[in-house]
Amino acid sequence: MDRELSEATWVKSSLSGGNGGECVEVARLSGAWVGVRDSKDPSGPALVLTSGQWAAFTGWVRADETL
């Protein structure tokens, strides 16, 4: 998985511009996995989620739910 993360194509939202770089980047990985990392630390750790976990997280964000 480490190699796949290092070779992944990372993207960040076009809505993240102008916020001082405080955003996440996302990469689609093989086997329906999704990588998520801090855009300020591209060589740092990344979370690896299933596509279902990613869908649940983005749905939670869109709904503006709080913990």
C-alpha positions in Angstrom: 0.0 0.0 0.0 2.9 2.4 0.7 4.1 2.2 -2.9 0.5 2.8 -4.2 0.2 5.8 -1.9 3.5 7.3 -3.1 2.5 6.8 -6.8 -1.1 8.0 -6.4 -2.6 11.0 -8.1 -3.6 13.3 -5.3 -6.3 16.0 -5.8 -7.8 18.6 -3.6 -11.0 20.4 -4.0 -11.2 23.5 -6.2 -13.1 25.1 -3.2 -10.0 24.9 -1.1 -8.1 27.8 -2.7 -7.2 30.8 -0.7 -7.4 29.2 2.7 -3.8 29.1 3.6 -3.4 25.6 2.3 -5.3 24.0 5.1 -7.0 21.2 3.3 -6.9 17.5 2.5 -6.0 15.7 -0.6 -7.7 12.6 -1.8 -6.6 9.8 -4.1 -8.5 6.8 -5.5 -6.6 3.6 -4.9 -7.0 0.1 -6.3 -9.6 -2.2 -4.9 -12.1 0.6 -4.0 -9.8 2.2 -1.4 -9.4 5.9 -0.9 -6.4 7.7 0.4 -6.7 10.9 2.4 -3.8 13.1 3.5 -2.9 16.6 4.7 -2.0 18.8 1.8 0.6 20.6 3.9 2.5 17.4 4.6 2.4 15.2 1.4 5.2 12.9 2.7 3.4 12.4 6.0 0.8 9.8 7.0 -2.3 9.1 5.0 -5.6 7.6 6.0 -6.8 4.7 3.8 -10.5 4.2 3.8 -12.9 2.0 2.0 -15.1 3.7 -0.6 -18.0 3.2 1.8 -16.2 4.9 4.7 -15.3 7.8 2.4 -18.9 8.1 1.2 -20.1 8.2 4.8 -17.6 10.8 5.8 -18.3 13.1 2.8 -22.1 12.7 3.5 -21.5 13.7 7.1 -19.5 16.8 6.0 -22.1 17.8 3.4 -24.8 17.5 6.1 -22.7 19.8 8.3 -23.2 17.4 11.2 -21.3 17.9 14.4 -19.9 15.2 16.7 
